[in-house]
């Protein structure tokens, strides 16, 4: 995984720079998401490693329907295909989205809670996080009953563990030390 991310980073940066220069961040985001989903399919993955599959054929598989083969995105895919790097598309898409959020002063925050958050709690959390990080916040929520209560907030670079399970673990550690 770490090697794939390392290999994908320059491609993601190049895709981001091309999209930003063209003013098409959203279009590239959608196209990369599609291509990444295609690349994740086991049948397509097998074709990516087949020397009989021509790069143009592989590009055609990864292009969103209706997109011309002479677009900058298609040329980007052609470069990946020539280098036999189409399998990196899921990582490229993930990194691209990070670059995009950063350029738009957005922060993706993953919130795990013991119970589902209602709309008011979600908005209050967004407001608090926006004030703390001085960025627009995009929340990705999920429920994990094993937390017992509270929430765990993951910003990618910082984790705030306000869960009961986390507090109990810290208390146990303090008592045994």
C-alpha positions as CSV (number, residue, x, y, z in Angstrom):
1,X,0.0,0.0,0.0
2,X,2.7,2.5,0.9
3,X,4.6,1.7,-2.3
4,X,1.4,2.3,-4.3
5,X,0.8,5.6,-2.7
6,X,4.4,6.6,-3.3
7,X,4.2,5.7,-7.0
8,X,0.8,7.4,-7.4
9,X,1.8,10.7,-5.8
10,X,3.5,12.3,-8.9
11,X,0.6,11.1,-11.1
12,X,-1.9,12.6,-8.8
13,X,0.0,15.9,-8.6
14,X,0.2,16.0,-12.4
15,X,-3.5,15.3,-12.7
16,X,-4.3,18.0,-10.2
17,X,-2.1,20.6,-12.0
18,X,-3.6,19.8,-15.4
19,X,-7.1,20.0,-14.0
20,X,-6.4,23.3,-12.1
21,X,-4.8,24.9,-15.2
22,X,-7.9,23.9,-17.2
23,X,-10.3,25.0,-14.5
24,X,-11.8,21.6,-14.5
25,X,-11.2,20.3,-11.0
26,X,-14.8,18.8,-10.7
27,X,-14.7,17.2,-14.1
28,X,-11.4,15.5,-13.4
29,X,-12.6,14.4,-10.0
30,X,-15.6,12.6,-11.5
31,X,-13.5,11.1,-14.3
32,X,-10.8,9.9,-11.9
33,X,-13.4,8.4,-9.6
34,X,-14.9,6.5,-12.5
35,X,-11.4,5.3,-13.8
36,X,-10.5,4.3,-10.2
37,X,-13.7,2.2,-9.9
38,X,-12.9,0.5,-13.2
39,X,-9.3,-0.1,-12.2
40,X,-10.5,-1.7,-8.9
41,X,-12.4,-4.3,-10.7
42,X,-10.6,-7.7,-10.6
43,X,-11.3,-8.4,-14.2
44,X,-9.9,-5.1,-15.4
45,X,-6.9,-5.5,-13.1
46,X,-6.0,-8.8,-14.8
47,X,-6.2,-7.0,-18.2
48,X,-3.9,-4.2,-16.9
49,X,-1.1,-6.8,-16.4
50,X,-1.8,-8.7,-19.7
51,X,0.9,-7.8,-22.2
52,X,-1.5,-8.6,-25.1
53,X,-3.8,-5.7,-24.0
54,X,-2.7,-2.6,-25.9
55,X,-2.5,0.7,-24.0
56,X,-5.2,2.3,-26.3
57,X,-7.6,-0.6,-25.4
58,X,-6.9,-0.1,-21.7
59,X,-7.5,3.6,-21.9
60,X,-10.8,3.0,-23.6
61,X,-11.9,0.8,-20.7
62,X,-11.0,3.5,-18.1
63,X,-12.6,6.5,-20.0
64,X,-16.0,7.6,-18.8
65,X,-18.7,7.1,-21.4
66,X,-18.9,10.0,-23.9
67,X,-15.4,11.3,-23.2
68,X,-13.3,11.7,-26.3
69,X,-10.0,9.9,-26.7
70,X,-8.2,13.2,-27.4
71,X,-9.1,15.0,-24.1
72,X,-6.3,15.8,-21.6
73,X,-7.8,13.2,-19.3
74,X,-7.5,10.5,-22.0
75,X,-3.9,11.6,-22.6
76,X,-3.3,11.3,-18.9
77,X,-4.7,7.8,-18.9
78,X,-2.6,7.0,-22.0
79,X,0.5,8.0,-20.1
80,X,-0.5,5.7,-17.2
81,X,-1.2,2.9,-19.6
82,X,2.1,3.3,-21.4
83,X,3.9,3.0,-18.0
84,X,1.6,0.1,-16.9
85,X,0.4,2.2,-14.0
86,X,-3.3,2.0,-14.4
87,X,-3.6,-0.1,-11.3
88,X,-2.6,3.0,-9.3
89,X,-5.7,4.9,-10.3
90,X,-7.5,4.3,-6.9
91,X,-4.5,5.8,-5.1
92,X,-4.2,8.6,-7.7
93,X,-7.9,9.5,-7.3
94,X,-7.6,9.5,-3.5
95,X,-4.5,11.8,-3.5
96,X,-6.1,14.0,-6.2
97,X,-9.1,14.6,-3.9
98,X,-6.7,15.5,-1.1
99,X,-5.0,18.1,-3.3
100,X,-8.4,19.4,-4.5
101,X,-9.7,19.8,-0.9
102,X,-6.5,21.5,0.1
103,X,-6.7,24.0,-2.8
104,X,-10.3,24.7,-1.9
105,X,-9.5,25.1,1.8
106,X,-11.6,22.1,2.7
107,X,-10.8,19.4,5.2
108,X,-12.2,15.9,5.1
109,X,-13.0,14.8,8.7
110,X,-13.9,11.3,9.5
111,X,-16.2,11.1,12.5
112,X,-16.9,7.8,14.2
113,X,-19.6,7.8,16.8
114,X,-21.3,5.3,19.1
115,X,-24.7,6.3,17.8
116,X,-25.9,8.0,14.6
117,X,-25.5,11.8,14.8
118,X,-28.6,13.8,14.0
119,X,-28.6,16.9,11.7
120,X,-28.2,19.4,14.6
121,X,-25.3,17.5,16.1
122,X,-23.6,17.2,12.7
123,X,-24.0,21.0,12.0
124,X,-22.7,21.9,15.5
125,X,-19.7,19.6,15.0
126,X,-19.0,21.1,11.5
127,X,-19.2,24.7,13.0
128,X,-16.9,23.8,15.8
129,X,-14.4,22.1,13.5
130,X,-14.5,25.0,11.0
131,X,-13.7,27.4,13.8
132,X,-10.8,25.3,15.0
133,X,-9.2,24.4,11.7
134,X,-10.2,27.6,9.8
135,X,-11.3,25.6,6.8
136,X,-14.6,24.4,5.2
137,X,-15.4,21.0,6.7
138,X,-16.6,17.9,4.8
139,X,-17.9,15.3,7.3
140,X,-17.8,11.6,6.7
141,X,-19.6,9.8,9.5
142,X,-20.0,6.2,10.5
143,X,-21.3,4.4,13.6
144,X,-19.2,2.0,15.7
145,X,-21.2,0.8,18.8
146,X,-18.0,-0.5,20.4
147,X,-17.0,3.1,21.2
148,X,-19.7,2.9,24.0
149,X,-20.3,6.7,23.8
150,X,-18.7,9.8,22.4
151,X,-16.9,10.3,19.1
152,X,-13.5,9.8,17.4
153,X,-12.6,12.6,15.0
154,X,-9.9,11.9,12.4
155,X,-8.7,14.8,10.3
156,X,-5.9,12.8,8.6
157,X,-3.2,14.6,10.5
158,X,-4.8,14.7,13.9
159,X,-7.1,12.3,15.8
160,X,-9.3,13.5,18.7
161,X,-10.5,10.6,20.7
162,X,-13.5,11.6,22.8
163,X,-15.0,8.2,23.0
164,X,-15.8,6.4,26.3
165,X,-13.7,3.4,25.1
166,X,-10.7,5.8,24.6
167,X,-11.2,7.4,28.0
168,X,-11.3,4.0,29.6
169,X,-8.1,2.9,27.8
170,X,-6.3,6.1,29.0
171,X,-7.6,5.6,32.5
172,X,-6.4,1.9,32.5
173,X,-3.0,3.0,31.2
174,X,-2.7,5.7,33.9
175,X,-3.6,3.2,36.6
176,X,-1.2,0.5,35.5
177,X,1.8,2.9,35.0
